[in-house]
Amino acid sequence: MPAPPGTRYWDLPTGSRLAYTKAPARGTPRPTPVIFLHGGPGTPGDGIDATGRALAADGFDVYEYDQLGAGRSTRLADVTGYTVARHVADLEAVRQAIGAEQVVLIGQSWGGILAAYYLAAHPDRVARVVFTSPGALWEGAFPDGNTGDIWDRLTPAQEDAIDALAYRPRFIAATLLQAINPRAAHALLGDAEADELLRQILLTAAPAAQYPGAPPLHAPDNAAGFWVNQYTSLDAEQVPDPRPALRSVPVPALVVRAEGDYKKWAVTYDYKRTLPRATLVYVKGAGHAISSDRPELYLSLLRSFLLDRPLPLPAWTSAEPPK
């Protein structure tokens, strides 16, 4: 698909070429830019949305970029290069490219995990951070692998449709090969074919990310990234625990949890109990896709937090989930 208007590229010293869009600050500019980190891994949007444009109207330079291996950004020839550390290095290179001493990070789902690992590595470079429906802060804390997954919420019809997409000989062979011969797996199932297949699977599963009755999610035209999804997820199971480092980071953090999120409560609460200045809020009437299900409330939360105003929802302090 053609790139949306305003798409630009960073050629980073990490070797990544990342596509991005920017909404320049309007009015009196604020010194700290906002960077949105998309989920997945490997599921970018179509650039800055209404929420980002509203924050730009509040004086923030706002950036959104396609992470390595997804969207209009670099695909790696060696798929084992898709690691958490590479994503963190790219984000640090992005900060340097925009010339910011500090940034505000807003991470959705996997983007929240990326924000946490960046915060652990570069705590002095983050002014504030928002974790929206974040995934597991550290996979090792859940040895049974049961953190809650979108696939747990599929209807039988959705499962059948996804099975029809996935049960193809070359796809099955590639997924079996990836653990023993990544190069052969990638050669068998190239990026274009794999990315389109992932996109179709995600489109089928998307309603499971929402609260019942919410308006349908907008389907991005941007390409998903199959191999970055697979190998970053595998790498996340092996990385060291970031929580010891994060326990001493005094950066203000907002953790946004939805009533209908498919992630386990313990996954979300781990952010609250780990980060010393974390505030947890609970959003009713929303699923994993909070910004789509409750866009006005979500924007109000972001604005209040970034501008250091009272939040529109009370802080949730109990270790137990709401009843």
N, C-alpha and C positions, 0 to 999 in steps of 0.2 A: 504494500500500500504506500502511496506517496506520503512523505513526511508532512506533519501538520505545519502550518505557517509558524515561523519563528524558531524552528528546530535548528540547533547549532551543535557543534561537536567540540569536545575536549580531547586532545591528543596528549595523554598523560605519560609521565616518565615510567609508570608501571608497565607500559606497553599497551594499555587499554585505550581504545577510541570509543568514547561514550557520547551518545546523543542526549541532548538536554534541551529543556525550554526554561525560559526565565520570565517572570512577571516583575518588572522594575517597581521599586517603591514609588508611591505617589505621596504628595504632600511633604511633610517633614520626614526625611529618611532616618531610620533607626540604624545603629551601627552593626547590628548582628543579623546576618541573613538567615533565612529559613530554608532548610533542605528537606524535602519530602522523600522518604525511602519506601519504595513499593514492596509488595509482598512476593510470595512465591516459595522459594527463590524462582525468579524467572517469569514473573507475571506483571509486566509494566502496564501503566495506563496510557492515555493518549496525550500526555502533557499536563500542564497545570489546569486544575479544575476550578469551579466556582469558589471553593474554600480557599485555595491558594490565591486567587485573584482578590478575594476579600481581605486577606492578610496583607497583600501588596498595597491595598488602599489604606491600610493602617500604618504604612510606612516601612514595611519590611521588603527587602529584595527577596523574592521567592524563587527557588530552583526545584526542578524535578528532573531526574535523569533515569535513563534506561541502564540498569546495572549490567555489568559484564555478562555476555552470553545471552542477552535478551533484548527484545525490541530492535532498535536500529543500531545497537552497539556491537562491538567486536564479538565474534565467535572464535573460540580457541581451537586450534588444530589438535592440541593435546587436552582432552576433556578432563583429565585428572588435575589440570590447573585451576579448575573451579573450586576454590577453597574459601573458607571464612576469612582467612588471613589475606587473601587476594582482594576480597571485597572491602575489608578494612583499609588496606593500603590504597585502593582506588579512592575511597571516601576521603582519606587524608590528602591525597593528591588533588582531589576536587577542592577541598578547603584552601589549599595553597593556590590553586589556579584562579580562584575568585578573590584571592587576596584578603581573606577574612582572618582576623585573630581568633575569633570564636564563632561558632555557628549554633543555631537552634535546629535540633533534629526532630522530625516527626515521622515515626516508623510505624507502618501498618503490617501486622502479622509477622512474616519473616523480616520485614523492614525494622520491626521492633527489636528482633534478635540482633540484627546488624548494628543498630544504634547502641545496644548494650555492649557489644564487643568493641565497638569504636570507643565508647565511653571508658571502658576498662583500659584501653591502650592509650588514649589521649584525653584524660579527664580535664586537663587545663584548656582544651580546645572547644569545650561544649558549655554554652551558657545556660541552656535549658533543654529538656528532652521530653518528648511525649511518646508513650508506648500505647498504641491503639490496637486492641485485640492481639496482644503479642503472643508469639509462640514460645516454646520452652526456653527459658534463660540458659539452661544447661541440660542437654539430653541425659547426661549421666545421673541426674537427680531422679530420673524415671527409668530405672533399669528394665522394667517390663515393657517400655516403649509406649505405654498407654497415656498419651497426653491429650487425647481428643483429636479427632480428625474429621474433615468434611465428609469423608467416605462413610463415616458412621451415621450420617444423616440422610443418605440417599434413599429414595423411594425404590420399590422394585422396578418400576419403569425406567428410572434413571440408571439403575444398575444394569439393566438389560441393554440400554442404549450405549453405555460405556463399554460393556463387554463386547458389543458388536464392533466398536472402534478399536479396542485393544487386542482382541483375539485374532490377530493377523500373524501369519508365520514369521515374517521378518521382524515385526515388532517384538514378538515373544522371544525370538532368537537373540535379538540385540539386548534385551533386558537381562537375559540369562548370561550373555557374554560379558556384560559390563563389569561384573565382579572379578572375572578372571583375565579378560583381555580387552581393556577399554578401547584400544586403538581399533581392534577388529569390530567391536560393537559400533563405534562411531562410523567406521567405513561402511558397515552394513546398513545403518540407518542414519543418513545424513541429516544435517541441521534443518534444511528446509522442510523435509518430510516429517521429521520428528517434531519440529516446532508447530506445524499445522495440526498434527495429530493431538498434541497436548492442548492446543487451543480449542479444538472440538470437544475434547474431554472436559475441559474447564467450563465451556459454555453449557454443557449438559449438567454439570454439577453445581453451577452457580446459584440456583435457587436455595440450595442447602446452606449457603452462607448468610441467608437473610432471615429476618423474622417473618412469621406467617402474615400475609396480607401486605407486606411492604411493596412499594413500587418495584418493578423489575430492574435488575442491575443493567446499567449501560454496558454493552459488550465492547471493549476496546478494539480498534482496528489494528493496534500494534501487535507485533509478533510475540508470542510466548517463547520461552527458552527451555526446551526439554532437557538438554544435557547439563546445563547449569543447574537446573532443578535437581537432577539426579545426583550429581557429584558434590554439589554444595551440601545437600542434605546428608549424604554419606559422610562428608568431612565433619559436619556439625556433631556427628555421633562420636568423634574421636578427639575433639579439641579439649584443652584443659579447662577446668572450671573457672569461669571469670568472676564468680561471686566473691571470693576473698578480696580481690582488688576493688570490686564495686562497693563493698561494705564501708570503705573509707572515702568514698567520693561524695562531696557535699553539694553536688549539682542538683538544683530543683528538678524534680521529675513528676510527670503526671501519667498515671496508669489508668487507661479507660477500658472498662470491662462492660460488656453488654449482657443483658438478661438471657438472650438466646445464643450466646457464643457456644460453639461446639468444643472449644478448648476447655480442659478440666479447670475447675476453680483453683486447684493447687498450682497450676501453671501460671495463672495471672498473679496469684498472691505472692509467688516467689519474688516478683519484682518489688512489691510493696515491702516485704520483710527484709530484702537485701539492701535496697538503696535507702540511706539514712534520711533523705529529704523527699521521699516519694509520697505522693498523695494518690489514693485510689478512689475512683468514682464509679458508680454503678448506673448504667443507662438502661432503663426499662424500654421495652418495645423495640429492641434492636437485636440483630444477630451479629455474626462476625464482621459483617460489612456495615459498621456503625455509621460511617460517613454517608452511606447511601440510604440507610434505613431512617436515620434521624439527622439529616444534614444541618438543620438550623440549630439544634441543640449542640451538635458536634462543633460547629463553628463558634458558638457561644463559649463552649469549654476552652477551645484553643485561644480565642481572643482574650478571655479572662486570665488564663494562665500566662500567656506571653506578655500581657500588659500588666501583670501583677495586680489583678483586681479580684474581688470575691468570686468564687466559682458559682455557677448556677445550680450545682448539685452538691449535696453534703459529702464530706469525705467519709469513706467507708473504712472503719478502723478494726473491725472484728476479723479474726482469722477464719471465721466460719462464713460461708456464703449466705446471701439473703435467702430467706424462705419464700 
